[in-house]
């Protein structure tokens, strides 16, 4: 398993969890809510990878970052992933494309603007 865990902020993290499941096949592993129902911390997996996310708050000490993430995810079936993302309403930024280095990739944005790139290339 990886030792790097991307962490994203969303204005509506609950909607993001739902979208990431439908569009990109992520599976919630933990979802912790604040008293007001917003998400304090969530962990979602895809294969052996894991991301963390939370609802952005005005008092966040790291500043506003919703919609500024960029994540690469290695998957086996790019065309199936692309069709799933497209059906879920993801904004397709790059159609499935065979790369010179042997990977097949596509890219999409989630509803808050984060860029998700999916490919068959798996860094060593």
DOKESE-386907 format. One record per atom (N, C-alpha, C): residue number from 1; residue in three letters; x, y, z. Coordinates in Angstrom, 3 decimals, decimal comma. Atoms other than C-alpha are relative to their C-alpha. Example, Ala and Ser with C-alpha at 12.3 -4.5 7.8 and 13.67 -1.06 7.14 Angstrom:
2
  resi  resn        xx        yy        zz
     1   ala     0,890    -1,190     0,000
     1   ala    12,300    -4,500     7,800
     1   ala     0,900     1,200     0,000
     2   ser    -0,820    -1,190    -0,060
     2   ser    13,670    -1,060     7,140
     2   ser    -0,770     1,090     0,730
END
This chain:
124
  resi  resn        xx        yy        zz
     1   unk     0,834    -1,186     0,000
     1   unk     0,000     0,000     0,000
     1   unk     0,875     1,244     0,000
     2   unk    -0,724    -1,257     0,113
     2   unk     1,096     3,528    -0,700
     2   unk     0,234     0,643     1,357
     3   unk    -0,212    -0,803    -1,203
     3   unk     2,557     5,812     1,934
     3   unk    -0,269     1,477    -0,290
     4   unk     0,387    -1,357     0,372
     4   unk     1,273     8,936     0,134
     4   unk    -1,522     0,024    -0,102
     5   unk     1,453    -0,062    -0,056
     5   unk    -2,340     9,969     0,791
     5   unk    -0,473     1,406    -0,357
     6   unk     0,501    -1,320     0,365
     6   unk    -3,710    12,920    -1,177
     6   unk    -1,161     0,404     0,904
     7   unk     1,049    -0,531    -0,860
     7   unk    -5,951    15,118     0,953
     7   unk    -0,635     1,192    -0,703
     8   unk     0,723    -1,027     0,745
     8   unk    -8,611    17,264    -0,693
     8   unk    -1,032     0,681     0,882
     9   unk     1,068    -0,739    -0,670
     9   unk   -11,025    19,910     0,536
     9   unk    -1,110     0,244    -1,014
    10   unk     1,184    -0,239     0,823
    10   unk   -14,551    20,302    -0,819
    10   unk    -0,936     0,942     0,725
    11   unk     1,039    -0,838    -0,602
    11   unk   -17,204    22,928    -0,251
    11   unk    -1,147    -0,882     0,485
    12   unk     1,033     0,965    -0,387
    12   unk   -19,710    20,020    -0,137
    12   unk     0,622    -1,391    -0,046
    13   unk    -0,722     1,283    -0,046
    13   unk   -17,709    16,972     0,939
    13   unk    -0,941    -1,193    -0,061
    14   unk     0,952     1,117     0,066
    14   unk   -20,806    14,791     1,360
    14   unk    -0,369    -0,297    -1,453
    15   unk     0,294     0,183     1,424
    15   unk   -21,713    15,355    -2,301
    15   unk     1,217    -0,569    -0,723
    16   unk    -1,230     0,508     0,619
    16   unk   -18,064    14,683    -3,228
    16   unk     0,156    -1,493     0,243
    17   unk    -0,093     1,439    -0,302
    17   unk   -18,094    11,297    -1,470
    17   unk    -0,935    -0,768    -0,915
    18   unk     0,971     0,656     0,879
    18   unk   -21,223    10,351    -3,413
    18   unk     0,494    -0,003    -1,447
    19   unk    -0,472    -0,098     1,379
    19   unk   -19,790    11,586    -6,724
    19   unk     1,204    -0,910    -0,248
    20   unk    -1,208     0,816     0,184
    20   unk   -16,412     9,868    -6,252
    20   unk    -0,336    -1,482    -0,042
    21   unk     0,445     1,391     0,069
    21   unk   -18,219     6,578    -5,654
    21   unk    -0,611    -0,306    -1,365
    22   unk     0,716     0,236     1,253
    22   unk   -20,469     6,889    -8,697
    22   unk     0,897     0,149    -1,225
    23   unk    -0,771    -0,327     1,204
    23   unk   -17,983     8,400   -11,132
    23   unk     1,319    -0,747    -0,103
    24   unk    -1,366     0,508     0,046
    24   unk   -14,600     6,994   -10,160
    24   unk     0,196    -1,298     0,770
    25   unk    -0,042     1,316    -0,647
    25   unk   -15,439     3,784    -8,249
    25   unk     0,771    -0,005     1,324
    26   unk    -0,621    -0,043    -1,326
    26   unk   -14,032     4,953    -4,896
    26   unk    -0,951    -0,622     1,018
    27   unk     0,776     0,642    -1,052
    27   unk   -15,185     3,108    -1,785
    27   unk     0,290     0,676     1,340
    28   unk    -0,234    -0,615    -1,311
    28   unk   -15,693     4,916     1,535
    28   unk     0,493    -1,026     1,017
    29   unk    -0,545     0,846    -1,065
    29   unk   -13,592     3,384     4,310
    29   unk    -0,322     0,590     1,362
    30   unk     0,339    -0,682    -1,244
    30   unk   -14,328     5,992     6,996
    30   unk    -0,579     1,362    -0,360
    31   unk     0,588    -1,319     0,176
    31   unk   -16,581     9,044     7,125
    31   unk    -0,393     0,510     1,383
    32   unk     0,248    -0,593    -1,310
    32   unk   -16,558    11,199    10,260
    32   unk    -0,610     1,376    -0,208
    33   unk     0,731    -1,253     0,193
    33   unk   -19,023    14,062    10,519
    33   unk     0,171     0,938     1,194
    34   unk     0,051    -1,029    -1,039
    34   unk   -18,961    17,318    12,451
    34   unk    -1,427     0,052     0,550
    35   unk     1,328    -0,143    -0,601
    35   unk   -21,903    18,224    14,686
    35   unk    -1,015     0,611    -0,963
    36   unk     0,910    -0,635     0,957
    36   unk   -23,369    20,302    11,843
    36   unk    -0,272    -0,864    -1,231
    37   unk     0,241     0,918     1,107
    37   unk   -23,352    17,288     9,479
    37   unk     1,038     0,057    -1,103
    38   unk    -1,062    -0,061     1,006
    38   unk   -20,388    18,415     7,375
    38   unk     1,028    -1,091     0,300
    39   unk    -0,983     1,070    -0,168
    39   unk   -17,551    15,965     6,880
    39   unk     1,300     0,553     0,584
    40   unk    -1,250    -0,384    -0,664
    40   unk   -14,649    16,388     9,294
    40   unk     1,173    -0,732    -0,633
    41   unk    -1,072     0,819     0,574
    41   unk   -12,610    13,573     7,739
    41   unk    -0,638    -1,221    -0,653
    42   unk     0,449     1,204     0,696
    42   unk   -13,283    10,871     5,162
    42   unk     1,193    -0,642    -0,683
    43   unk    -1,016     0,770     0,706
    43   unk   -11,108     8,141     3,700
    43   unk    -0,718    -0,864    -1,031
    44   unk     0,578     0,770     1,090
    44   unk   -11,948     6,604     0,321
    44   unk     1,107    -0,757    -0,709
    45   unk    -1,016     0,805     0,669
    45   unk   -10,110     3,801    -1,420
    45   unk    -0,398    -0,282    -1,440
    46   unk     0,143     0,448     1,380
    46   unk    -9,614     2,829    -5,040
    46   unk     1,170    -0,948    -0,223
    47   unk    -1,085     0,979     0,041
    47   unk    -7,660    -0,383    -5,465
    47   unk     0,743     0,040     1,318
    48   unk    -0,774    -0,076    -1,249
    48   unk    -4,818    -0,186    -2,960
    48   unk     0,371     1,443     0,354
    49   unk    -0,238    -1,410    -0,292
    49   unk    -4,801     3,630    -3,017
    49   unk    -1,064     0,559     0,931
    50   unk     0,908    -0,628    -0,949
    50   unk    -6,444     5,930    -0,504
    50   unk     0,126     1,511    -0,101
    51   unk     0,013    -1,459    -0,095
    51   unk    -7,472     9,583    -0,497
    51   unk    -0,715     0,378     1,284
    52   unk     0,715    -0,545    -1,139
    52   unk    -8,631    11,703     2,392
    52   unk    -0,645     1,297    -0,460
    53   unk     0,650    -1,251     0,343
    53   unk   -11,084    14,573     2,170
    53   unk    -0,812     0,502     1,173
    54   unk     0,800    -0,634    -1,045
    54   unk   -13,054    16,982     4,313
    54   unk    -0,697     1,215    -0,585
    55   unk     0,676    -1,237     0,360
    55   unk   -15,409    19,919     4,115
    55   unk     0,920     1,170     0,308
    56   unk    -0,805    -1,202    -0,220
    56   unk   -13,533    23,177     3,677
    56   unk    -0,739     0,943     0,946
    57   unk     0,567    -0,949    -0,953
    57   unk   -14,075    25,695     6,459
    57   unk     0,713     1,340    -0,135
    58   unk    -0,613    -1,333     0,054
    58   unk   -13,450    29,416     6,565
    58   unk     1,149     0,130     0,988
    59   unk    -1,026    -0,091    -1,041
    59   unk   -11,315    28,867     9,659
    59   unk     1,156    -0,981    -0,231
    60   unk    -1,058     0,969     0,292
    60   unk    -9,061    26,270     7,973
    60   unk     1,361     0,703     0,016
    61   unk    -1,305    -0,660    -0,145
    61   unk    -5,501    27,173     8,960
    61   unk     0,853    -0,043    -1,263
    62   unk    -0,793     0,112     1,226
    62   unk    -4,185    26,130     5,529
    62   unk    -0,578     0,819    -1,142
    63   unk     0,598    -0,829     1,036
    63   unk    -6,468    28,463     3,593
    63   unk    -1,003    -0,759    -0,847
    64   unk     1,010     0,569     0,888
    64   unk    -9,018    27,820     0,874
    64   unk     0,670    -0,808    -1,113
    65   unk    -0,590     0,861     1,031
    65   unk    -8,167    24,903    -1,411
    65   unk    -1,028    -0,835    -0,755
    66   unk     1,019     0,790     0,688
    66   unk   -11,498    23,481    -2,595
    66   unk     0,133     0,168    -1,504
    67   unk    -0,035    -0,022     1,454
    67   unk   -11,355    22,566    -6,259
    67   unk     1,369     0,186    -0,616
    68   unk    -1,344    -0,231     0,530
    68   unk    -7,580    22,933    -6,606
    68   unk     0,862    -1,256    -0,047
    69   unk    -0,783     1,234    -0,030
    69   unk    -6,519    19,277    -6,335
    69   unk     0,242    -0,582    -1,381
    70   unk    -0,342     0,694     1,230
    70   unk    -4,884    17,173    -9,018
    70   unk     0,531    -1,362     0,412
    71   unk    -0,337     1,349    -0,460
    71   unk    -4,742    13,400    -8,528
    71   unk     0,105    -0,938    -1,193
    72   unk    -0,143     1,064     1,004
    72   unk    -3,487    10,518   -10,691
    72   unk    -0,335    -1,324     0,666
    73   unk     0,396     1,303    -0,510
    73   unk    -5,023     7,069   -10,196
    73   unk     0,279    -1,046    -1,072
    74   unk    -0,275     1,097     0,930
    74   unk    -3,717     3,885   -11,842
    74   unk    -1,138    -1,014     0,083
    75   unk     1,055     1,007     0,080
    75   unk    -6,508     1,571   -12,997
    75   unk     0,265    -0,882    -1,217
    76   unk    -0,237     0,940     1,090
    76   unk    -6,636    -1,407   -15,338
    76   unk    -0,850     0,269    -1,238
    77   unk     0,918    -0,142     1,129
    77   unk    -9,675    -0,663   -17,524
    77   unk    -0,393     1,464    -0,200
    78   unk     0,214    -1,422     0,245
    78   unk    -9,480     2,932   -18,744
    78   unk    -1,335     0,260    -0,679
    79   unk     1,225    -0,259     0,746
    79   unk   -12,389     2,656   -21,153
    79   unk    -1,241    -0,181     0,880
    80   unk     1,105     0,192    -0,938
    80   unk   -14,735     1,278   -18,483
    80   unk    -0,067     1,157     0,987
    81   unk    -0,047    -1,122    -0,923
    81   unk   -13,598     3,971   -16,046
    81   unk    -0,493     1,287    -0,640
    82   unk     0,425    -1,190     0,744
    82   unk   -14,102     6,673   -18,656
    82   unk    -1,518     0,011    -0,172
    83   unk     1,451     0,078     0,216
    83   unk   -17,641     5,493   -19,470
    83   unk    -0,755     0,232     1,308
    84   unk     0,633    -0,182    -1,311
    84   unk   -18,511     5,375   -15,750
    84   unk     0,034     1,481     0,398
    85   unk    -0,144    -1,411    -0,353
    85   unk   -17,173     8,899   -15,157
    85   unk    -0,918     0,868    -0,850
    86   unk     0,834    -0,769     0,926
    86   unk   -18,959    10,265   -18,205
    86   unk    -1,480    -0,155     0,366
    87   unk     1,399     0,253    -0,363
    87   unk   -22,273     8,640   -17,183
    87   unk    -0,385     0,697     1,301
    88   unk     0,260    -0,647    -1,285
    88   unk   -21,947    10,166   -13,694
    88   unk     0,053     1,521    -0,102
    89   unk    -0,004    -1,447     0,195
    89   unk   -21,578    13,659   -15,173
    89   unk     1,333     0,683     0,214
    90   unk    -1,318    -0,618    -0,131
    90   unk   -17,838    14,198   -14,734
    90   unk     0,309     0,795    -1,266
    91   unk    -0,439    -0,790     1,150
    91   unk   -16,449    16,922   -16,981
    91   unk     1,242    -0,673    -0,574
    92   unk    -1,127     0,690     0,627
    92   unk   -14,182    15,028   -19,376
    92   unk     0,954     1,054    -0,572
    93   unk    -1,020    -0,945     0,433
    93   unk   -10,969    16,982   -19,933
    93   unk     0,843    -0,607    -1,116
    94   unk    -0,749     0,710     1,038
    94   unk    -9,147    14,354   -22,008
    94   unk    -0,658    -1,360    -0,204
    95   unk     0,572     1,298     0,365
    95   unk   -10,762    11,431   -23,810
    95   unk     1,070    -1,083     0,181
    96   unk    -1,007     1,067    -0,086
    96   unk    -9,072     8,015   -23,445
    96   unk     1,009     0,121    -1,145
    97   unk    -1,083    -0,236     0,956
    97   unk    -5,707     8,387   -25,162
    97   unk     1,162    -0,931     0,296
    98   unk    -1,210     0,820    -0,138
    98   unk    -2,814     5,997   -25,782
    98   unk     1,209     0,932     0,005
    99   unk    -1,176    -0,849    -0,160
    99   unk     0,413     7,647   -24,590
    99   unk     1,233    -0,661    -0,623
   100   unk    -1,242     0,502     0,586
   100   unk     3,882     7,301   -26,174
   100   unk     0,742    -0,952     0,935
   101   unk    -0,735     0,811    -0,976
   101   unk     5,192     5,729   -22,955
   101   unk    -0,756    -1,280     0,390
   102   unk     0,673     1,277    -0,193
   102   unk     2,668     2,873   -23,107
   102   unk    -1,249     0,033     0,860
   103   unk     1,191    -0,101    -0,844
   103   unk    -0,068     4,120   -20,793
   103   unk    -1,210     0,381    -0,844
   104   unk     1,260    -0,492     0,567
   104   unk    -3,705     4,632   -21,727
   104   unk    -0,636     0,832     1,099
   105   unk     0,448    -0,948    -1,012
   105   unk    -5,147     7,666   -19,908
   105   unk    -1,280     0,720    -0,414
   106   unk     1,041    -1,000     0,207
   106   unk    -8,183     9,886   -19,523
   106   unk     0,007     0,915     1,218
   107   unk     0,063    -0,957    -1,105
   107   unk    -8,802    12,956   -17,351
   107   unk    -1,385     0,607     0,081
   108   unk     1,321    -0,574    -0,241
   108   unk   -11,923    14,415   -15,780
   108   unk     0,063     0,918     1,217
   109   unk     0,143    -0,865    -1,172
   109   unk   -12,923    17,139   -13,333
   109   unk    -1,239    -0,425     0,780
   110   unk     1,169     0,236    -0,833
   110   unk   -15,212    16,546   -10,396
   110   unk    -0,828     1,290     0,050
   111   unk     0,857    -1,195     0,016
   111   unk   -18,090    19,003    -9,768
   111   unk     0,603     1,247     0,646
   112   unk    -0,615    -1,172    -0,624
   112   unk   -15,853    21,263    -7,648
   112   unk     1,301     0,423    -0,679
   113   unk    -1,132    -0,437     0,799
   113   unk   -13,047    21,448   -10,213
   113   unk     1,301    -0,746     0,174
   114   unk    -1,231     0,783    -0,155
   114   unk   -10,444    18,961    -8,957
   114   unk     0,224    -0,843    -1,249
   115   unk    -0,344     0,760     1,190
   115   unk    -8,632    17,256   -11,819
   115   unk     0,412    -1,412     0,389
   116   unk    -0,272     1,412    -0,233
   116   unk    -8,579    13,455   -11,801
   116   unk     0,510    -0,603    -1,297
   117   unk    -0,553     0,677     1,170
   117   unk    -6,298    11,651   -14,252
   117   unk     0,108    -1,483     0,327
   118   unk    -0,015     1,446    -0,175
   118   unk    -6,615     7,900   -14,678
   118   unk     0,836    -0,601    -1,118
   119   unk    -0,840     0,613     1,022
   119   unk    -4,102     5,734   -16,484
   119   unk     0,410    -1,407     0,382
   120   unk    -0,490     1,361    -0,250
   120   unk    -2,686     2,264   -16,850
   120   unk     1,447     0,001     0,480
   121   unk    -1,387    -0,095    -0,478
   121   unk     0,826     3,498   -16,008
   121   unk     0,019    -0,070     1,512
   122   unk    -0,182     0,141    -1,453
   122   unk     1,879     2,435   -12,524
   122   unk     1,466     0,318     0,329
   123   unk    -1,381    -0,371    -0,347
   123   unk     4,958     4,267   -11,210
   123   unk     0,659    -1,087     0,842
   124   unk    -0,738     1,033    -0,735
   124   unk     7,633     1,918    -9,888
   124   unk     0,403     0,509     1,380
END
